Amino acid sequence: MEITIYTDGSALGNPGAGGYGVVLLAGKFRKELSQGYRLTTNNRMELTAACVALEALRYEGCDVTLYSDSKYVVDAVNLRWVFGWEKKGFAGKKNPDLWMRFLRIYRKHRVRLVWVKGHASTVENNRCDQLAVAAASSGNLIEDTGYTP
């Protein structure tokens, strides 16, 4: 079964409070995930959303289409930059903790990343944005332990 995932991350200030939103769709099943963080960046939340979404899959070897409005995430994978960064130990790159986390789970599935325009007509991407902003604005913010100013 093909799994469709939409992800979005948001920071209220960059850095600032932030959050991610995820919508997972598989057949008749739907799951929404979100979490807010006290201090983080937009790129960290975009990448965290992708990690959390793939980690939520129950079985390895899934066929996944992951939609994101983050050129940072989509281009890094589709243009294969992240694999070069990995070979160089992520030297000089931001968010190595999240990129390593992403690659660990990414390699357990067959993932196709697709860029979608943010704040446009993509219903599920807009829902992810709502989830991310609500999470970032909530009183339930946790620490982004990997963020360093």
Secondary structure, DSSP 4 states (H G I P E B T S, - for coil): -EEEEEEEEEEEETTEEEEEEEEEEETTEEEEEEEEEEEE-HHHHHHHHHHHHHHT-SSSS-EEEEEES-HHHHHHHHT-HHHHHHHTTTTT-S-HHHHHHHHHHHTTSEEEEEE--TTSS-HHHHHHHHHHHHHHHSS-EE--TT---
